[in-house]
Amino acid sequence: MRIVFVGAGYVGLVSGTCLADFGHDVVCVDNDESKVDALRQGRIPIYEPGLDDLVARNVQQKRLSFSTDLGECVRTCDVVFIAVGTPSRRGDGHADLSYVYAAAREIARHIEGFTLVVTKSTVPVGTGDEVERIIRDERPDADFAVVSNPEFLREGAAIEDFKRPDRIVIGIEDERAREVANEIYRPLSLNQAPILYTRRRTAELIKYAANAFLATKITFINEMADLCEAVGADVQDVARGIGLDNRIGRKFLHAGPGFGGSCFPKDTRALAETARQIGSPARLIDMVISINEDRKRQMAEKIVAACGGSVEGRTIAVLGLTFKPNTDDMRESPSIDIISALVEKGAKVRAHDPEGAEQARKVLPDIEYADEPYACAAGADALVLITEWDVYRALDLTRLKDLLAQPVICDLRNVYKPAEMARRGIRYYGVGRGELRDEEQLTVGE
């Protein structure tokens, strides 16, 4: 099939490339000429494991191309996916749909023959209705159908998620759309990926409900971590104990500095705002948002306490800046608020991230950046692990202790074992585990 993606950002580029790899003829269109030029030259604007090779292979096979001419591409396509950004709107937190609606107007002007218009962007309930109205107003004679097909891609594992999905959700109001959608995703039938057909509004809500539920699981285990610290329990054992219940599941039960990224913060805000606007407040989601915002400040205070109550004039080494491993995405990363709070309290921050330093410099321009973890730690009064990249999982702890001016490590992802740190004379602070008591430190040391 001939498929156009409007937007060559994360969702559009990954999804378009994977569909091209299935054998479809795909064009990713973007109005950013520099981005399109870079893609044509094989330079990928995002970090996603395996994506550069997949793009190169499909470009070489002439199944994938890039353009700035949306009109020409739409005129010759069977399906056009809208995969533009829907950032949080300033003021109320609702999704900014201006890019979606602008794409719909442009698409309408160039439709020729029956065309399936698919909203891949994460959009509030009712957006598909508005996209359909816009196209109909612009071109009353156009033959088209609007479908909701939300994405469920995890940054760092997006290719695997697209090619071997848990489910494919498609919201339709036109039966002709079902035939086209089946043809698009026919290659995935080999993997027996379940396709859930719903009404369009239901599909739009499924995406928000899924992200809000996962954000709630993260927030819940973070609340349990605080309780564990207060009563002397271990949150990792609590997480295992409840996660083994198959009604709950083990995923997203990892205590840490709170959720960030391009999805959970903006999607929970958008869902909460939609619920308020229609008079059905989502009180639980409101609380999840509030707790997560407080969480980042709480982590900064944890670091200050580990440093004896003050970081004024002290050097804090930070490992990991992106909101999760295997991405260069800094959007709403907990590291931003944590580092900003430390700087406000007088700390000098030196940081390292395997892939995110370039993006981090745009939002954290006033801190120092190191080329590798040990250089980051050298002479620091405390080391803070914020993002659990694999490269940080087997650090030489003896070497770290020798490099640090003070043997203090704050592990906000619970990567290391407290007893392991104590054996090396390191003062260790995890999340929901607490610091080893003095008698435990002595016993382990012996």
GIFEN-V412361 format. One line per field, one symbol per residue. psi: psi as a letter, one per 30 degrees, with the letter a starting at -180 (. if undefined). A space follows every 50 residues. Layout:
BEGIN
psi->???
END
This chain:
BEGIN
psi->ljkkkjjhaeeeeeeeeeeefffljkkkkkgjeeeeeeefggjkfljjkf eeeeeeefeeggfklklfieeeeefglekkkjhlkilkkkefflkjgeee eeeeeeeefgkjlkkkjkjfljklkfeeeeeeeeeeeeiffkjlkkkkil lhkkkfgeeeeefilelkkjklfkfeeeeeeeeegefffeghkkkjklle eeeeeeeeeeeeeeeeeeeefeeeeeeeeefgljfeeeeeefffjffelf kghjkagllaafdeeeeeeeeeeeeeeggikieeeeeeeeeeeeeeeeee eeeeefggfkgkglkkkkjjelfllhlgkgjhkfeeeeeeeeefgglkkk lkkefgeeeefffifglkklfleeeefjglflkkjekhkefffhljeeee eeekekikkjjgghelkeeeeefggkjkjajgelkkleeeeeeee.
END
